[in-house]
Amino acid sequence: MAYFEHEGCSLHYEEYGQGDPLVLLHGLGSSTRDWEKQVPELARHYRVIVMDIRGHGRSDKPRERYSIPGFSADLLALLEKLQTGPVHLVGLSMGGMIGFQFAVDHPEWLRSLCIVNSAPEVKRRTRQDWIWWAKRWAMARALSLETIGKGLAARLFPKPEQADLRRTMARRWAENDKRAYLASFDAIVGWGVSERLGQIRCPTLVISADQDYTPIQLKERYVRLIPQARLAVIDDSRHATPLDQPQVFNQTLLQFLAASTPPQGTLSPC
């Protein structure tokens, strides 16, 4: 367990294994703990770095406006502190949004990019978009985090054999700081870098669950805008693919990373 300071905020991170650096970024309301089914396997091959995004987990939760570019700046500060050089970056959901932002702002820091159940923008373009996000905004503020956690867990892990996982994740989501959770939620809405996707030049894998919140067709559209991107669909999975299909997820990611790692002494430009 370790911490570093950036812009007055103490941020928690952990390191495991040796090899090329591999960074894992969690989603909204999650933490480093939610990579528990990935870290042991990935650390056999890579120097795995996980961090609690500002407002989450063991990181500070300052009372301020959060933003995706701000989260990206925190990540850059960590990589500079650790002197990692270019990294493999994996981001889930909101972590994927941070990954997109980091890729277009700091391409020289990336060996490869993996985006999991995410999107390069969250824009309200239609009346239906505004209504849907208004409902989510109101519910996030009206409901307790315990209620939100139970609802999310029931939706993401509905199978009888997932009862233990369902209880664990409901408990973890309930532990969030409500103010920080809402600030992170607000950071997502209206954000986007879709117009800059063509700037991402490193090998890119987009992983989509077959039952994710957003349709596979959406991922297919933005994958076509990224020069070296491809899409992998994982069956029988919902939004939290690393947790509900860990073996398939790990295998898919490791195969991509192996194919994306250049010969020693060279770097793949991003």
N, C-alpha and C positions, 0 to 999 in steps of 0.2 A: 504494500500500500504506500503510495507516494502522492505528494501534492506539489503544485507550482502556482505561482501568482501571475495573473495577467489582468491588467487594468483594474487593480483593486479587488480582484476576485480570486479566491483560492479554489483551484480545480483539482479534482482527484483523478489519478490514472494508475494503471498497473501494467507491468511488463512480464512476459513469459517467453521462454524458449530463446533460440538463437537462429540467426540467418537473416535473410532479407526482411526488412521491416514491413509489417502488415498491421494496419490500423482498422479497428472495428468501431463503428459509430452506431449507437442505439437509437431508438425512436422516441416519440413523445411519451412522457410518463414512465419511461423505462430507465435502465441503468446498466452499468457494466455487468451486473449479475445475470442479465438476460442473454449473455453470450456463453453461459456456462456449458452448453453442449457443443460449443465450437472450440473454445480455448485449448482444452487438452489435446485435441486432434491437430489443430493448426500449429500449436507450439512444438510439435514434433518436427516441423519443417521450417518454421518461420519465427522471427522475433515478433511476437504478437503484442500489440499495444492497444489497450482499451482505456477509454476515458469516460467519466461522467460529464455530460454536456452541462454547461452553466444552467443552474436551476434544477438539476437532477441529482439523484443519488447522494454521494458524499461531497459533491461540489457545493460551493456557496450558492445561495439563492437571493441575490441582491434584488432590492425593490426598485426595479427600473424596467424600461422597455427592452425586450429582447428582439433579436433579429437573426435571420439566417446568415447574412454577412458577418454579424458579430460572432456567431458560433464558429464560422469558418476562420475568423481571425484568432479565436482561442486555439483552434487546432494548429494553425500555423505557429503560434507561440510555443506550443508543446513540442512540435517537431524541431523547431529551432533550438529549444532548450536541450532536447535529447540528441541533437546533431545527427538525425537519422539519414539525411539525404533523401532522395526520392523514395516514396513508399507505395505499396499496394494499399488501396483504400476501399473499404467495404462499408456501405451505409444502408441501414434499414429504415424505411418510411421517412420520418423527419431526418434521420441520419443520412438517408439517400439525398435529400434536398441539400443538406450541408455538403455532401459529396459533389453534387452538381456545381454548387457555388464555388467550392474549392477548386474544382477542375478548370473552371473558366477563369478564375482569378489567379491561380498559382499552378499552371500546368507543369512548370519545371520541377515541382515537388512530387509528381506522380509517375509511377511505373505502370500502374494499371488502375482501373476503376471498376467496382462492382456495385450496382444499384439494385436494391431488393425492395420490391413492392412499394415503389415510390413514383414520383413524377417531377419533371423539371419546372413545374409551375402550379400554383393554386390560385387561379384567377376566377373572379365572378363575372362571367361574360353574359349570361342569360338571366332571365327572371327566375328560372328554376334554380340556377346556381345560387342566387341571392337568398331565395327561400330556404334551400337546403342548408347553407352555411349559417343563416340566421337561426334556424332551429338548433343546430349544433352549438352555436355560441350561447344561446339561451339555456340549453340543457347543461352545458359545462359549468355555467354559473349558478344554476338553480339546484343542481344535484350535488350531494356529498361525494367526495372521492371514493368512499366505500361503495356507494351505490353505482358510481361510474365503473369502478373496478369489477364489481360483480357482473354488471351488464356486459362489459367488454370480454371478460373471461368466458361467460356463457356463450357469447357469439363466436369467439375465436377458437374455443376448445369444447365443442358440444358433445363429443363422443363419451360414452360411459367410461371407457378406459382412460380418458383424460381427466378424470375427477381430481386426482392429486395435483396435476398441472393447473387445472382450473382454480383450485383453492389457493395454490401458491401465487399465481399471477394476480388473482383478485386481492390478495393480501399485500402484494408488492405495490400495486397501483394505488391502494388506499393509503400507503405511506407517503405519497407525494405531498409536497407543499402546495396548497391550493393556489396561492398567489403566483408562484413560479410556474405552475402548470398552465394557468390561464395566460400568463405572459408568453409562454412558449407557443401555446395555441394561437395567440394573436400574431406571433411572428411568422406563422405559416401563411395565414390568409392574405392574399394580395401579392405574395412573393412570386418571382419567376425569372428564369434565365433561358427560356426556350429559344429566344432569338440568337443565343450565343452557342448553341449546342455544336455547331459546325466547327467551333474552335477546339473541341476536345479531340485530340489526336492519338491518345494512348489507347491500348487495347481496353475495350469496355464490354462488360457483361451485364445485361439487365436480366434479373431473375424475377419472374412473376409467378405467384401462386395461381392455380386455376380458379380459385374462389376468392381472389383478393377483392378489396373494396372497388377498385377501378378495373375496367375490362382489359383483357389482353390486347384488344385492338388499339387501345390508347398507347400501350407500351410499344406496339409494332410501329405506330406512327412516329414516335419520337426516336426510336432506335434507328430509323431510316435517316435521321438528320445527323447522326454521329458517325464519322467516317469509318472507325474500326469497331463498331458495336455489333453485338448479336444478342438475340433473345433466347432465354431458356425458360421453359414453363415446367413447374413442378406440380404434379397432380395430387389431388386429395389434400390440399393445403389451403389455409386461409391467410390472413394478413401477417401472422407471426410465423412465417415459414421456418426460420432457424430453430424454433421451439417445437413446432408440430411435425416437421419432417427433417429432423437434424441429420440423419445419415445421408439422405439424398442431397440435402443442401450442402453438407460438408464435401461430399464426393464431387458435386457439380463445381463448387468453388475451387477445390484443390486442382481439378483438371484444368480449369481456366487459368489459375495462377501458374501452373507448370508450363502451360503453353505460352504464357505472357512473360515469363522470365527470360530475358536475353542472356546470351553467353556471358560468362564472367568478363568484366572489364568494359562492357558496353551497357548503354541505357536505351530503353525504348522511349522516344520522344512523345510527350503528351501535348 
